[in-house]
Amino acid sequence: MLSIKLAWRNIWRNKRRTLITVTSIAVAVLLSAVMRSMQEGQYKDMIDTTVGSFSGYAQVHANGYWDDKTLENSFVATDSLLNILKESKGVTAVVPRIESFALGAGKQQSRPLMIIGIDVKSEQHLMNPQSRLQSGSYFQQNDEKAAIVGRDVLERLNIQLGDSLVLLGQGFRGMSATGLYPVKGTITLPNPELNRSLVMLPLHEAQQFLAADNRLTSAALIIDDPEHVDHIVQHIRKKLSTERYEVMAWQELMPELVQGIEVDRVSGYIILAVLYMVVGFGILGTLLMMITERTYEFGIMLSIGTPRHRLATILAVEILTIAILGSAVGILLSLPISWYFNINPIQLTGDMATTMENYGLQPMLQFSTEPSIFVWQAIIILIITLLFSLIPVIRASRLNPIKAMRG
């Protein structure tokens, strides 16, 4: 108890020295926390853009569909299957789709297009096409004979809103797929490739066009907590026949995205490691300065009989207290910065914005406010401070009292 009292008094005896040390630790926590917040915010935006707003965090297909994406590997959307999916714990909605490809033609141009048949109501839980409309209007019902296309499809086919779009393709079991659909609206998506090639049809109309009545190629699952996606997938797999269906989490659906995030995360860790080293030596220099200034004081304490372990304990308590104060201040400073840029993302322009759009990402930097980011950075800086403090503490505890008092 006496060591704690002495340490507390020593901390505030020289306020300037204490503030310098606290500030150096706080800045270290601030820089590392804000950097990690920016990185994790980017990763979350990447996942939300590519997964949460298009493919879903999990999907159910007919067994073998993911390896061979054809209508022959579609499945019948039975009520029992859909009820199992809807009633699964953690699943908030099921979004049925049928997907294929066809040749789209306007008055003078023709292009290969991606056809997606969507359920008019349930699709609002995933892609939410109605909120992404650039022009025109949304579907009214699932058997409406109309199409909504990506924003660049009109230009590629040289047609206008309200013109007829001719679709030619191959349906289920080799059936001929032909259709004529008025373009009801255009949609803007983060992925530029979808903007160039996407054609959405109401689900029943798409099934009729592809001669695949009541068949689906996928059922996307909306999950209340993406952190539990693996548990939910395993639970659904136990309920469904593995010979007939495959249930896949988004990590399996998009391994390239997972690998890209991991590679970028490793590069971020390398940069943080360099920052930690710079910060560590900066803190070491500050602590050594603090010890050097008090060399005479330590000599007096040792000469009057203060045990060396007591001196080391007092110094350790001082440094621990200062490190905790600095870490707390760093968290308090970094939280409002990250919160502000979470609410008001940094909008990118120029070549950087173009590059991100080409990867299907929104041209902005949105910071994360996940509490664990700030807590872990404070803990890491605290540990680094304590490790680097061993040198000055050991040095002070081994002082020769006579030499210390002589200066």
N, C-alpha and C positions, 0 to 999 in steps of 0.2 A: 504493500500500500504506500509505503514511504517513497519507493522508487517512482510510483505513478505520480505522486504529488510533486516530487522534485522535477520529473520530466515535464509535467504540465507547466510549471513555473518557468522552467528553462525555455520552453517553446515561445512564450509570450514576453520573455525578458528582452529579447531582441526581435521586435516585430518585423523589422525590415528583412532580416535574414529569413525568418519564417515565411513571410509573404513571397519572397523570391522562390523558395523551395516549393511551396504549395502551388505557385503559379506554373512552375516548370512541369510539375506532375499533372496539373489540370489541363494545360495545353496539350500534353501528350495524350491524355484521355480524349480530349475534344477532337484532335486530329484523327486518331484511330477510329473513334466511334462514328464520326461523320463519314469517313471513308467507307467503313463497313456498311453504314446505313445506305449510302449511295449504291454500293455494289448489290446488296441484297434487294434494294428497291428495284434495280434493273432486272434482276433475276425474276422477281415476282411479276414485274410487268411483262417479261418475256413469256412466262408461264400463263398468265391471265390472257394475254393477247392470242397466243397460239393454241392454248388448251382450253382455258375457261370460256372463251368466246367463240369457239368453232368445233373442236372435236369432243369436248367434254373431258372430265377427269377419269372417266372409265367408259368402256364400250362393251356391248355384247354383240357377237357375230355368230354366224354359222361356223362350225369347226372347219378350218382351212381357208376361210375368206381372207384373212390378213396376208397370207402367203400368195393367194391367187384371187385378186379382187375382180371377180366376174359375177354376173347375175346368176350363174349356175350355182354359186355358193351363197345365195341368199337364203333366207328362212321365212317360214310362215309366221305372221304375227298373231299367235293364238292369244285368247283372253287369259288363259292360265299362265302363260309365260309373262305377259305384261303385268299381271297381278303379282306374281312372285317378285318381279323387279321393283314395282311401286311400293310393295309392302316391306321390302328389305330395310333394315334399320340403317339410318344415315342417308338413304336415297330420298331426295325431296321431289324429284320429277324424272320422268323417262321421256326422251326425245327420239321418236322413231324417224328413220330416214331411209330413202332408197337412192343410191348413187350410181351413175353410169356416165358414159361419154357419147357424144353424138356430133355430127357435122351440122353447124348452124349456118344458115344462109339468109342474106337480106336481098335487096334488089339486084346488086351487082357483085357482092363479095360473099365468100364462105370461109368459115374458120372452124377448127375443132374446139368444142366447148365441153365443159364439165356440167353435167345435169344433176341437180340435187332435188329430190322430192321431199318436201318438208310438211310436217303437221302445223297448220296455221297457228294454233294456240300454243302447243307445247314448245315450239321453236322459240317462242318469246323468252323462255327460260335460259336459252343457250346463246344463239347468235343474235337474238333480238332484232330481226331484220327491220321491223317497223321503225325503230329508233335510228337505224342506219340509212334510211331512205334519203337519197340525194334529190330525187324528183319523183313525181307520180304518187301512187297510193299502194297500200298493202292489200293482200288477199282478203277476201271476205269469208271464204269457205274452202274446204279441202277438195271439192270437185270443180272449182272455178277454172275455166279454160283461159288461162292468162299466164304470163311469165314476168318475173322480175330479174333483171340482169345486172352484172357488175358495171360500174360506171364507165369503163373503157370499151365494153362490148359494142355499144352503139356506134362508136367511132370506127372500130375495127370492121364492122359489117356495113358501115355507111347507111344506117337507118336511124329513125327518130322515134321518140316516145309516141306510142300509139300505132306504129307500123307493125306489120306481121312478121314474125320470126319463124322460119321454116327449120324444123329439126329432122334429121335423117340419121338413123342408127340401127343397132341390132338389139332386139329385146331378149326376153327370157327364152331359153331353149331355141335360139336361132330365129325367133320370130322377127319379122320386119317391123321397125319402129319408125313411124312417120307422124308428124304433127305440125299444125299451123297455129301459132299462139300470138295474140296481140301483146306487145310489150307494155306492161302496166306501170312499171317503175324501174328506177335504177338505184343501186345500193353501193355504198362505199364501205370497204373493209380494210383493215390494216395491212393485209397481204396483197401486194400489187399483182401477183399472178392470178388470184381470185378475181380481182377487179377486171382483169383482162379476159377471163374465160368462164366465169360463173353464170349459170342460168338456174334460177329457182322456179320450181313448179309446185302447185299444191299437191299434197301427198297422193290422193286418190287419182288425180289427173296424171301424175308421173307414173303411177303403177299401171294405169290403163295404157299410156304411151309405150311403156316397156313390156306390155303383155305380161305383167307380173302382179296380178291381182292379189291383194292382201299379203304381199311379200315385202321384206325389208332387207337391206344389206347391213344395217347397224341400228342399234338402240343405244344412244348416248345417255349416260346417267349423270344427273345433277346431284352433287354431294354437298351436304351441309358443311362439312369440315374437310377440306382437301388433305389435311394431315392424317386423316384416318382412311385414306383411299385404299391402301393395301389390305387393311383389315376388312373393309367392306367387300372388296373384290374376292378375298378368300371365302367370306361368308356366302356370297352369291354362287361361287363355284361349287360349294357343297350342295346347294339346292338344285343346280342344273346338271343335266347330263353332259359330262365332258366329251362324250362321243358325238354329241349333236351341236354343242355350243362352246365358244371360247369367250372368256371374260378377261379383258385386258385393262390394266391401269395405264395412265397416261405415259408413265415412264417406258412401258413396252411399246406404246403407240408411237412415241417420238423419241427413240434412243439418241438421235442426233442432237436434239435439244438438251437432253441430260448431259451428254458428253461435252457439248459446247459450254454449258454452265460450269461443269467441273473443271474444264481446262482454264476458263476465265477465273474461276475461284482460286485455283492454284497460283495463277499469276498475281492475283490480289494478295494472297498470303505472302508471296515473296516480297512484294512492295511493303507490306506491313512489317515483315521481318526486318527489312532495312530501316524502317521507321522506328521499330522497337530498339534496334541497336543504337541509332542516333540518340533516341530519347534516353536510353539507358546510360550512355556515356555522359550525356548532358546532366542527368540526375546525379551520377557519380561525381562529376565535377562540382556540382552544387553542395553535395554532402561533404566532400573533402574540404571545400572552403569553410563549411560550417565547423568541421572538426579542427581545422588549422587555426581558425580565429580563437578557439577556446583551449589551445594547447596549454597555456599558462594556468588556466582554471583547472584543467585536468591534473596538472602537476601538483597544484596545491591540494586537491582532493586526495591524491594518492599519498602525498607526504604526511597528511594528518591521519592516515590509516584507513581510508576508504577502500574496501576490498575491490580488486579488479573486476570480479564478476558483477559487483553492484554497479560499478561504473558502466560496464557493458550493458547491463539491464536497463539503466536509465537512458542510455543512448538509443537502445533498441526500441524502447517505449516512445521516445521522442520521434524517431523516424517513422515508426508504425502509425502514430497519431497524425503526423504530417502527411503521410502517404494516404491515409483514409480521408483526411480533409481534402487533399488535392483531387483524389478520385471522385469524391462526392461533388466537388465544384465542377469537375470536368463533365460529369453526367448532367448536372443542372444546366451547363452551358450548351451541351450538344443536343439535348432534347428539343428546345424550341427551334433550333436551326433545322433539325431533321423534320420536325412537325410542320414547319413553314413550307419546306420544299416537298413535303408529302401532299399538302393541300394545294400548293402552287408549284407544280413541276417546272423544271428548267426546260424551256422550249428550244430545241436545236434547229439550226438553219444551215443552209448551204450544203456542202458536200457531206458533212456528217449526217445531216437529216436524210439526204438521199440514200446514203449507205444503210442507215437503219431501216428505211422504208423498203429497200431491196431485200432485206432479211425478214420482212413481214412484221417489223416492230414499229411502234409509234415513235416519232422523232422527239422524244422528251426524256428527261431524267427525273424520275420520281423516287424520292428517298423513302426508306422503310422506317417505321416507328416500332418495330418489334422490340419489346423490352429486353429480351435476352442479348441483343446486340450490344446495348449500352452496359449492361451488367458484366458481360464477359470481358469487354474491353477495359472496364475499370478493374476487374480482377487481374487481368494479365499485366496491366501497368503497375498494379499494386505489388504483384509477385516480382516483377522486374526491379522495382524500387527496393524491395526487401533484399533481393539477391545482391544487387550492387551495393547495398548498404553494409554488407558483411565486411567489405574491405576497410572502410573507415572505422567501423566499430572495433574490429580486431586490432587495427592500428592504434586506436586510442587506448584500448585496454592494455597494450603492451608498452606504453610510454615509460621512459625512465624519468622519474619525478625531478631529479636534479637538472637533467638536460632540458626538460619541459619548462621549468621555472627560469632557466637562464635564457630561454627564447632561442 
